[in-house]
């Protein structure tokens, strides 16, 4: 019986792989280095203090994924797990409408937005146990929906302090739920090729300059810069999570205060990947229409 169940599971996984999921390698050429965009099964971490632009960048990526190809999108399905209860549907709709202004007549815009939002599923979790059960539930969805290419968790560090308090003096108990969540995520991304994007909050401020946070590259053959952490970018989640990361993006407010005559707050992103050397950096600002990159 066990063998038959395992064969059925493998058959479902094989079917999902045969039908294929669209690659997200070209999701954005600004934030990822050349040939360093997310491949199937990659795990990406957005890390930074509050107010460093992580959420706006998530909306940017969401809109790029769910918009139809004729409007410059990838036309893929996304599951968004909201653990911070900060997801703003009206903000996302506003970004979608602004992106469609130049590519779709006004009469068609509402229907395009509706069809785009049908590709997005938003789930809410209020504890690490709920997150664990939700990820278990997602495996069945991934089997039957090959168009589902992106899983977003905002944020995966939301229950860090609660789990630490509940775990007492035992580090194993403190990290148990997140470690189980990571094991499921590892299986989902390996078996079904889904890309995972998760945000993490910086638990300590960086009051000194950091070569990692500023985006300077490390010598060839040296330890990846996300392993050489300052207080700002310090890795504090369990080792299981750190092991499955393929990309780590460090968000921070830029030292500059404006761009051109618009006086917009600038944000910077330093992207490390396991497949490319050095650090890729970009600068962006936020408008009513969403993220705009400073060339």
N, C-alpha and C positions, 0 to 999 in steps of 0.2 A: 504493500500500500504506500509506504513511504517513498519507494522508488517511483511509483506512478505519479504521486503528487509532485515530486521533484521534476519528473519529465514534463508534466503539464506546465509547471512554472517556467521551465527552460524554454518550452515551446512558445509560451506567451512572450517571453523576453526576446526570443528569436524573431517572432512575428513583428514586434515593435521595431527591432533593428532593421529587418528587411524593408518594412514600409518606410523607414528612414525619418530622421528629424532634420529640419533645415539647419545648416551651419550658421552660427552667429559671428563668424570670424570678421565680417565686415560691418559689425554693428555700429562702430564709430572709430574713425581713423585718428581722431584727436586724442582720446584718452588711452588708447592702446598702441603700443609700438608696431612698426611694420612687421608683418608675419607673427605678431604676438597677440592677435585678437583671440577671443574665447573659442576654443574648439569644443566639440561634443565631449561632455563629461568634465569640463573644467569647473573649478570652484574659485570664486572671486570674492575677496573681502574688501569692503569699503570701510576704512578706519579713519576716525577723526573726532575732534571735540564737537560739542553741540554748536551749531551755527557755522559749520565749515563747508556746507554745500552738498552734503551726502544725499539728502532727501531730494533736492532739486535734480541731482544727477540721476537718481533712480527714476524720477518722472520722465526725464529725457530718454532714458533707455527704454522705459515702458512704452512711451509713445512711438518710438522707433520700431519696436517689436510688433505692436498691435495694429498700426496703420497698414492699409493695403499697399501692395507693391506699386500700384499706379500713383500713389501719393507719397512715394519715397520711403515706405515702411518695409518690413520683412514679412508681414502678414502671418505671424505665428501666435500661438496661444501662450499665456503667461499665468502662473499662479503666484499671487502675492500674499504672503503670510505676515500679517500685521500684529506684532507683539507689543508695540509701543502705543497702539491706538492713535497714531498720528496721521494715518493715511487720509488724504484730502482729495475726494473724488472730483469736487468742483475745480480744484487746481489742475488736475489732470485733464479734465474736459476743456478748460481754458487753453491749455497748451495744445491739445489736439486741434481745436478750432483755429488757433493762430497758425498752425502748420498747414492747415487745409485752405486757408484764405487765398493763397496764390495758386493752388492746384485743383480746386473744385469750385464749381458755381455755388452760390449761397443756397440755392434750392436743394442741392444735393448734400450739402455739408452735414445737416442734421442726421441724415441716414447713414452717411459714412462714419460719423462719430458713434452712432448706435451700433453699427456692425463691428466697429473697432472694439468697443467696450464689451461686446459679446465674447471676444477672445481673451478677456481678463476675468479671472476669478479671484476674489478677495476673501481671505479667511482670517479670523481673529483668534489669538491665543492669549490667555491670561496667566499661564504658568508653564513651566518647563514640561510638566506631565502632559498638559494639553498639546504642547508642541510635539512631543514624542508621539502621541496618539494620532495627531494630524499627519505626520510624516508616514506613519504606517498606512493610513487611509489613502495617501497619495499614490502608493504603489499600484493599486488597482486602477486608478485614473490614468497613470502613465502607460499601463498596458493597452488601454483601449483608445488613447488619444495621441497618435504619433505627431500631431501638429503642436503638442505642448512641448515647447523647447526651453523655456526659462522658468526657474523657480527662484523667487525673491523672498528673503527673510529679513524683515526690518523690525527689530534687530535681533541677532542671535545671542547678543550679550544682555538682553533685557532682564533676564532672571538670574544674572550672575551673583548679585549680592544676596538675593533671597535664598538661592541654593547654598551659598556659603554659610548663611546663618542656620539653615535647616540641617546642614551636614555636620554641624558640631565641629569637633577637633579633627575629624578624619577627612583628609584631602580626597580620598577615594569616594566617600559619600557626597562630599561637596560637588564633585565633578561627575557623579554617576549619570544624571539625567542628560547632561550635555554630551557626555561620551556616547550614550546610547543613541541620541539624536544624530551624532556625527557618523556612527556606524551605519545607520539607515541612509543618511545622505550619501555616504560613500558607495553603498550598494545601488542606490537609485542612479547616481551619475555613471557608475560603471556599467550597469545592466541596461540602462535605457538611454544613455547619452544626453541626459538633460544637463543644461548649464545651471549652476547654482550661484546666485549673487546674494551675499549677506552683509549687513552692516554691523559694525561693532563700535561702541563708544570708547573714546580714550578715557581711561579712569584716572590718569594723572596728567597735569599740564606740563608743557615743556617750556621752561623759562630760559633755557640756554639754546644757542644755535646748534642745529643738528644737521650733519651732512645728509643723513637719510631723509629727514623731513624736507630739506631744501631741494632734494632731487639730484644731488651730485652722484656720479657713477663710481662704482668700486672697481679696483683692478681685476683683470682677468684671473680667474681661478680662486678668488677670495670668497669668503663666506657671503651668501646673499645678504643684501642690506637689511632685509626684514628680520634677519637673525641677529643683527647688531643693533639692538634697540636702545633708543633714548627713552626718557620718561614718556614723551609724547606718543611714540609708536610702539610702546612696550607690548609684547605678546603676553596676555594673561589668561587666555582661555586654555582649555585642556590640550595636551600634546596631540591627541587624536585629531582635533580640529586643525592644528597647525600642520600636521602631516599631509592632509588632503588638499591644502591650498595650492593653487597653480598661479594665481595672481593676487597681489596685494596693492591696493591703491590708498595712499596716504593723503588725506584732505586737510588743507589748512587755509587760513586767510592770508592773502598775499600782503607783503610789506607795503606795496603801493596802495594808494587810497582811491585812485580813480582811473578810468580809461578814457582817453580823449577828453572831450568837453562834457561827457555825460555824467561824470562823477559817480560811477558805479563801483561798488565794492568788488574787488577782484579776489578770486579764490584760486588756489593752485592744487594740482594733483600730481603726485609722483607715483608712477606705476612700475612695480617690479613683477617680473614673470620668471617661471622656471625655465622657459625656453629661449629667452633673450638675455644678452649681457647688458649690464648697466641699468640706468633708470630712465624711463621715458617721462617727460614732464610736460604739462600743458597748463594754461591759465584760462579761466572762464569767469563770466559774470552772469547775473540772473536778471532777466527782464520779465515783463508781463507774458511774453511769448515763450518763456522757459530759458534754458541754458543757452548762452551764446559764447563762443570761444574767441579768445583774443589771439589773432594770428601773429 
